[in-house]
Amino acid sequence: MVLVDDADRLLLFSARNEAGGSLRWFTPGGGVKSGESHEQAALRELREETGLTNVALGPEIWRGRPWVTVREGVLYEVRQRYYLARVPAFDVDTSAFEDVERAAISGHRWWTAAELAATSDVLRPAELPELLASLLMDGPPARPISVAG
């Protein structure tokens, strides 16, 4: 989910890279549960991870290139879809995090496009500074842009 507030700031969550100790920043989101559409999953994850309800989900703007991960011995293919949602500024409520999120996520913050362009932290998708700047300047693309997860 690409959650942008009325000050054009983007919400990202962080996780520590255990190998090097660096921070990795990424957008809210998660998996699709059985019977859910991608849009339903995006809104559920947004509620769980931020406390927001009644969000007007915008268009799908980016689509991550598929990649694989292993969690608890199970191989998953990850196919990310990024939907835009514009919201008023708010205080993030992470009290509904699932155990796996509590264990993995180290923090969150709102980022401006300039702050993203200046950071040396790892960003996901990798081209996030350029993507956000383009989104703010040109608006949503006509069809989802392929991005590096």
Rosetta silent file (secondary structure, phi, psi, omega in degrees, C-alpha in Angstrom):
SEQUENCE: MVLVDDADRLLLFSARNEAGGSLRWFTPGGGVKSGESHEQAALRELREETGLTNVALGPEIWRGRPWVTVREGVLYEVRQRYYLARVPAFDVDTSAFEDVERAAISGHRWWTAAELAATSDVLRPAELPELLASLLMDGPPARPISVAG
SCORE:     score description
SCORE:     0.000 S_00000001
   1 L     0.000  130.868  175.751    0.000    0.000    0.000 S_00000001
   2 E  -100.926   97.957 -174.635    1.334    3.417   -0.931 S_00000001
   3 E  -100.081  111.907 -176.803   -0.109    5.555    1.842 S_00000001
   4 E  -117.600  129.241 -178.621    0.444    9.287    1.231 S_00000001
   5 E   -88.611  179.691 -175.773   -0.782   11.943    3.651 S_00000001
   6 L   -71.683   -4.948  173.239   -2.016   15.453    2.918 S_00000001
   7 L  -101.951   14.726 -179.867    1.550   16.793    3.329 S_00000001
   8 L    62.682   31.192  176.050    2.729   14.446    0.517 S_00000001
   9 L   -99.684  146.772 -177.914    4.594   12.204    2.972 S_00000001
  10 E  -105.368  132.436  177.523    4.809    8.438    2.483 S_00000001
  11 E   -84.949  127.776  175.607    4.384    5.995    5.377 S_00000001
  12 E  -130.884  149.011  172.673    7.075    3.312    5.600 S_00000001
  13 E  -103.450  157.410 -179.322    7.827    0.579    8.121 S_00000001
  14 E  -122.080  155.614  172.901   11.362   -0.517    9.016 S_00000001
  15 E  -144.571  142.805  178.334   13.128   -3.779    9.759 S_00000001
  16 E   -78.524  135.849  172.036   16.738   -4.352   10.778 S_00000001
  17 L   -80.562  110.827 -174.732   18.962   -6.246    8.360 S_00000001
  18 L   -62.933  -31.757 -178.044   20.389   -8.885   10.693 S_00000001
  19 L   -69.286  -47.270 -174.432   23.487   -9.455    8.559 S_00000001
  20 L  -113.203   -7.265  179.397   24.679   -5.857    8.367 S_00000001
  21 L    80.830    0.286 -179.695   22.571   -4.013   10.914 S_00000001
  22 L   -75.988  166.622  176.217   21.213   -1.558    8.348 S_00000001
  23 E   -97.277  142.249  173.830   17.575   -0.514    8.173 S_00000001
  24 E  -117.815  129.690 -178.329   15.243   -1.591    5.381 S_00000001
  25 E  -112.270  139.241 -175.346   12.133    0.541    4.786 S_00000001
  26 E  -151.505  161.298 -178.217    8.998   -0.724    3.046 S_00000001
  27 L   -78.046  157.648  174.231    5.344    0.127    2.532 S_00000001
  28 L   -60.140  151.647  176.608    2.508   -1.345    4.615 S_00000001
  29 L   156.572 -176.877 -179.519    1.056   -4.570    3.253 S_00000001
  30 L   174.461 -162.768 -173.552    0.987   -8.316    3.480 S_00000001
  31 L   -80.616  161.028  175.875   -0.481  -11.498    2.157 S_00000001
  32 L   -92.063  125.989  177.603   -3.832  -12.257    0.595 S_00000001
  33 L   -86.061  158.461  179.714   -5.973  -14.608    2.684 S_00000001
  34 L   -52.846  129.300  178.472   -8.190  -17.276    1.159 S_00000001
  35 L    87.897   -7.290  179.866  -11.274  -15.708   -0.386 S_00000001
  36 L   -91.726  147.419  167.341   -9.904  -12.153   -0.390 S_00000001
  37 L   -83.141  168.844  176.255   -9.317   -9.978   -3.414 S_00000001
  38 H   -62.077  -39.025  179.950   -6.066   -8.013   -3.594 S_00000001
  39 H   -66.043  -43.277  177.640   -8.009   -4.866   -2.775 S_00000001
  40 H   -62.102  -41.928  179.108   -9.685   -6.453    0.271 S_00000001
  41 H   -63.419  -41.312  179.540   -6.312   -7.706    1.501 S_00000001
  42 H   -60.962  -44.351  179.979   -4.774   -4.238    1.096 S_00000001
  43 H   -68.583  -38.337  177.114   -7.523   -2.638    3.182 S_00000001
  44 H   -64.070  -47.310  179.300   -7.331   -5.359    5.859 S_00000001
  45 H   -61.046  -40.089  178.628   -3.551   -5.035    6.115 S_00000001
  46 H   -61.395  -42.892  177.969   -3.860   -1.260    6.314 S_00000001
  47 H   -63.707  -46.156 -178.201   -6.323   -1.586    9.215 S_00000001
  48 H   -65.053  -39.582 -171.764   -4.099   -4.131   11.005 S_00000001
  49 H   -91.970  -19.905 -176.758   -0.846   -2.215   10.500 S_00000001
  50 H  -127.451  -16.064 -175.325   -1.974    1.396   10.891 S_00000001
  51 L    86.155   -3.421 -178.610   -5.375    1.392   12.572 S_00000001
  52 L   -75.540  137.073  173.219   -6.981    3.139    9.586 S_00000001
  53 L  -128.648  166.407  177.872  -10.504    2.170    8.563 S_00000001
  54 L    56.135   42.621  178.321  -12.833    3.515    5.880 S_00000001
  55 L   -89.101  134.926  174.109   -9.960    4.285    3.514 S_00000001
  56 L   -82.352  106.816 -178.676  -10.793    5.051   -0.111 S_00000001
  57 L   -74.298  126.981  178.421   -8.486    2.710   -1.977 S_00000001
  58 L   -87.324 -163.535 -176.367   -7.048    4.290   -5.101 S_00000001
  59 L   -74.510  159.495  169.665   -5.700    2.578   -8.198 S_00000001
  60 E   -71.857  124.106 -174.273   -3.006   -0.063   -8.377 S_00000001
  61 E  -110.632  -29.296 -179.881    0.057    2.000   -9.300 S_00000001
  62 E  -135.312  154.514  175.536    3.012   -0.395   -9.084 S_00000001
  63 E  -136.009  120.789 -178.411    3.503   -4.136   -9.384 S_00000001
  64 E   -72.493  142.701  173.442    6.545   -5.836   -7.874 S_00000001
  65 L   -66.208  135.576 -176.602    8.547   -8.338   -9.899 S_00000001
  66 L   -58.528  144.637  175.136    7.910  -11.799   -8.399 S_00000001
  67 E  -148.254  167.615 -177.489   10.434  -13.177   -5.894 S_00000001
  68 E  -118.685  152.809  176.529   10.527  -16.078   -3.440 S_00000001
  69 E  -145.522  157.837  176.779   11.015  -16.319    0.302 S_00000001
  70 E  -117.741  127.536  176.572   10.991  -19.091    2.882 S_00000001
  71 E  -130.282  122.063 -179.224    9.110  -18.667    6.156 S_00000001
  72 L    52.171   41.826  176.153    9.032  -21.471    8.721 S_00000001
  73 L    79.921    2.191 -179.496   10.215  -23.928    6.085 S_00000001
  74 E  -107.483  130.651  178.789    7.518  -23.007    3.546 S_00000001
  75 E   -85.186  127.818  178.341    8.459  -21.512    0.169 S_00000001
  76 E  -121.129  139.375  169.886    6.298  -18.551   -0.901 S_00000001
  77 E   -96.538  125.673 -177.028    6.229  -16.711   -4.207 S_00000001
  78 E  -100.304  125.682  177.110    5.691  -13.011   -3.542 S_00000001
  79 L  -128.784   93.716 -173.702    3.762  -10.964   -6.100 S_00000001
  80 L   -81.371  140.011  172.157    3.330   -7.467   -4.717 S_00000001
  81 E  -124.524  129.674 -177.545    0.631   -5.057   -5.797 S_00000001
  82 E  -109.921  118.516  177.155    0.869   -1.463   -4.638 S_00000001
  83 E  -105.945  145.818  178.486   -2.347    0.545   -4.341 S_00000001
  84 E   -89.964  137.240  169.838   -2.436    4.287   -3.714 S_00000001
  85 E  -138.933  125.648  175.342   -4.400    5.752   -0.816 S_00000001
  86 E   -98.869  130.429 -175.449   -4.397    9.462    0.043 S_00000001
  87 E  -139.048  156.454  170.429   -5.225   10.168    3.686 S_00000001
  88 L   -67.262  155.956  176.061   -5.129   13.047    6.165 S_00000001
  89 L   -57.737  142.603 -179.267   -2.112   12.989    8.497 S_00000001
  90 L  -154.780  163.862  174.206   -2.718   10.654   11.452 S_00000001
  91 L   -87.175  125.158 -177.938   -0.919    8.847   14.270 S_00000001
  92 L   -70.728  134.009  178.965   -0.160    5.273   13.274 S_00000001
  93 L  -114.321  107.409 -178.400   -1.671    2.600   15.546 S_00000001
  94 L   -98.875   16.027 -176.007    0.252   -0.692   15.392 S_00000001
  95 L   -65.129  -18.571  179.535   -1.641   -2.376   18.249 S_00000001
  96 L   -96.067   11.443  175.841   -3.244   -4.884   15.832 S_00000001
  97 L   -53.285  143.181  170.599    0.118   -6.167   14.537 S_00000001
  98 L   -79.535  164.564 -177.951    0.314   -9.934   14.196 S_00000001
  99 H   -55.328  -41.861 -178.607    3.127  -11.724   16.067 S_00000001
 100 H   -64.039  -35.040  178.209    5.274  -11.991   12.924 S_00000001
 101 H   -71.406  -42.026  177.576    4.954   -8.219   12.382 S_00000001
 102 H   -59.088  -38.637 -178.002    5.811   -7.432   16.011 S_00000001
 103 H   -73.500  -33.708 -172.006    8.924   -9.594   15.683 S_00000001
 104 H   -96.822  -34.743 -172.419   10.090   -8.188   12.344 S_00000001
 105 L   -88.848  125.645 -176.329    9.067   -4.522   12.243 S_00000001
 106 L   -97.787  -14.040 -179.529   11.302   -2.165   14.194 S_00000001
 107 E   175.137 -174.781  176.364    9.501    1.118   13.567 S_00000001
 108 E  -154.269  158.596  173.983    7.664    3.412   11.183 S_00000001
 109 E  -165.309  161.506  175.530    7.824    6.991    9.980 S_00000001
 110 E   -93.141  133.266 -176.338    6.467    9.396    7.398 S_00000001
 111 E  -118.672  138.817  168.648    8.943   10.323    4.633 S_00000001
 112 L   -86.753  164.661  177.405    9.059   13.239    2.213 S_00000001
 113 H   -60.903  -39.330  179.670   10.345   12.660   -1.308 S_00000001
 114 H   -64.981  -40.115  178.284   13.484   14.663   -0.434 S_00000001
 115 H   -65.073  -39.276  177.092   14.147   12.528    2.653 S_00000001
 116 H   -63.037  -42.124 -178.939   13.818    9.343    0.604 S_00000001
 117 H   -66.011  -26.200 -175.430   16.254   10.693   -1.987 S_00000001
 118 H   -93.860  -12.829 -173.811   18.791   11.539    0.731 S_00000001
 119 L   -78.210  150.082  173.071   18.729    8.327    2.796 S_00000001
 120 L  -101.350   -0.656  175.834   21.388    5.630    2.648 S_00000001
 121 L   -67.841  161.017  178.097   18.987    3.076    4.174 S_00000001
 122 E   -78.319  132.756  179.566   17.650    0.273    1.985 S_00000001
 123 E  -117.290  142.578  175.635   14.291    1.095    0.398 S_00000001
 124 E  -130.867  122.187   -1.107   11.718   -1.295   -1.042 S_00000001
 125 L   -66.018  155.479 -173.216   10.903   -0.917   -3.800 S_00000001
 126 L   -58.127  -35.995 -176.922   14.482    0.111   -4.524 S_00000001
 127 L   -91.304   26.816 -175.799   13.496    2.989   -6.812 S_00000001
 128 H   -54.925  -43.017  179.018   11.119    4.479   -4.221 S_00000001
 129 H   -57.685  -44.448 -179.729   12.507    8.062   -4.292 S_00000001
 130 H   -70.156  -39.897 -179.589   11.941    8.346   -8.038 S_00000001
 131 H   -63.041  -45.061 -179.895    8.597    6.542   -7.914 S_00000001
 132 H   -66.781  -43.920  179.283    7.211    8.823   -5.207 S_00000001
 133 H   -58.459  -43.874  178.643    8.496   11.985   -6.900 S_00000001
 134 H   -65.307  -42.323  179.467    6.855   10.918  -10.174 S_00000001
 135 H   -61.179  -43.797 -179.133    3.616    9.974   -8.423 S_00000001
 136 H   -69.546  -34.043 -178.008    3.418   13.355   -6.680 S_00000001
 137 H   -81.626  -44.716 -171.198    4.263   15.291   -9.841 S_00000001
 138 H  -105.187  -11.455 -175.655    2.338   13.326  -12.480 S_00000001
 139 L    83.015 -179.622 -178.494   -0.337   11.478  -10.505 S_00000001
 140 L   -62.117  143.733  176.666   -1.081    7.753  -10.778 S_00000001
 141 L   -70.339  160.332 -179.399    0.072    5.963  -13.936 S_00000001
 142 L   -66.055  -31.116  175.278   -2.516    4.708  -16.442 S_00000001
 143 L  -142.723  156.968 -175.715   -1.462    1.111  -15.660 S_00000001
 144 L   -57.241  138.359  177.266    0.735   -0.371  -12.929 S_00000001
 145 E   -89.998  137.108  176.368    4.493    0.187  -13.307 S_00000001
 146 E   -75.929  129.149 -178.233    6.773   -2.818  -12.791 S_00000001
 147 E  -128.865  160.705  177.160    9.104   -2.229   -9.827 S_00000001
 148 L   -84.023   96.060 -179.673   11.908   -4.112   -8.077 S_00000001
 149 L    -8.992    0.000    0.000   10.024   -5.508   -5.052 S_00000001
